[in-house]
Amino acid sequence: MKNIGQLMKQAQEMQARMAEMQAQLESLEMTGAAGAGMVQLTLNGKGDLKKIKIDKSLLEPDEVEVLEDLIIAAFNDARMKVSSHAEQEMQKLTGGLQLPGGMKLPF
């Protein structure tokens, strides 16, 4: 029975560290860029769009499709950075513990 008590204590500690990590992710901001930095998007750790910067030279009526593509590329770049950072933090937290298929943390 002593092992169950220790296991419960470890689970509570892990839960507290997880809550702390999620709070840190909320304040994290990552910027993705496309078109040599002509489009930049900043996401927080939860994936919410916080800022957008577009070079004025892209604001031409004939360049709308290019701008749309660059916005998508910049968003995907930022999202990949956020996901990678969250994954690295999760590995630190869990010590590389592999979760069962279909289970993802912290989201």
C-alpha positions in Angstrom: 0.0 0.0 0.0 2.9 2.3 0.6 3.6 2.3 -3.2 0.1 3.5 -3.9 0.6 6.5 -1.6 3.9 7.4 -3.3 2.2 7.0 -6.7 -0.6 9.3 -5.7 1.9 11.9 -4.4 3.9 11.7 -7.7 0.7 12.1 -9.7 -0.3 15.2 -7.7 3.2 16.7 -8.2 3.0 16.0 -11.9 -0.4 17.7 -12.1 1.0 20.8 -10.4 3.9 20.9 -12.7 1.6 20.5 -15.7 -0.6 23.4 -14.5 2.6 25.5 -14.2 3.7 24.6 -17.7 0.3 25.4 -19.2 0.5 28.9 -17.5 3.9 29.4 -19.0 2.7 28.4 -22.4 0.0 31.0 -22.3 2.5 33.7 -21.8 4.8 32.3 -24.5 4.8 34.0 -27.9 6.4 32.6 -31.1 6.6 34.4 -34.4 6.4 32.6 -37.7 7.6 34.3 -40.9 7.2 33.8 -44.7 8.4 35.6 -47.8 11.7 36.5 -46.2 10.0 38.1 -43.3 7.5 40.1 -45.3 4.7 38.4 -43.4 5.1 37.8 -39.7 2.5 36.2 -37.4 2.8 35.9 -33.6 1.0 33.2 -31.7 0.8 32.5 -28.0 1.5 29.1 -26.6 -2.2 28.1 -27.0 -2.1 28.9 -30.7 -4.1 32.1 -30.5 -3.0 34.8 -33.0 -1.7 37.8 -31.2 0.0 40.0 -33.8 0.3 40.2 -37.6 2.8 42.3 -39.6 2.6 42.7 -43.4 5.1 44.5 -45.5 3.4 47.3 -47.4 4.8 46.2 -50.7 2.4 43.2 -50.5 -0.7 45.4 -50.4 -1.1 45.5 -54.1 -4.4 44.4 -55.6 -2.6 42.1 -58.0 -0.7 40.4 -55.1 -3.7 39.3 -53.1 -3.1 35.6 -53.7 0.6 35.9 -52.8 -0.3 37.6 -49.6 -2.9 35.0 -48.7 -0.3 32.2 -49.3 2.3 34.0 -47.2 -0.2 34.5 -44.3 -0.9 30.8 -44.3 2.8 29.9 -44.5 3.7 32.3 -41.6 0.9 30.9 -39.5 2.0 27.3 -40.1 5.6 28.3 -39.3 4.5 29.9 -36.0 2.2 27.0 -35.1 5.0 24.5 -35.7 7.3 26.5 -33.4 4.7 26.6 -30.6 4.0 22.9 -31.0 7.7 22.0 -30.9 8.3 24.1 -27.9 5.3 22.6 -26.0 6.5 19.1 -26.9 10.0 19.8 -25.6 8.6 21.2 -22.4 6.3 18.2 -22.0 9.3 15.8 -22.5 11.2 17.6 -19.7 8.1 17.3 -17.5 7.4 13.6 -18.1 11.1 12.6 -18.4 10.4 11.2 -21.9 7.5 9.1 -20.8 5.5 8.0 -23.8 1.8 8.5 -23.7 -0.7 6.0 -25.1 -1.8 6.5 -28.7 -4.2 9.4 -29.2 -3.3 11.0 -25.9 -1.7 14.4 -26.2 -0.7 16.9 -23.6 -1.0 19.7 -22.6 -3.9 20.4 -25.0 
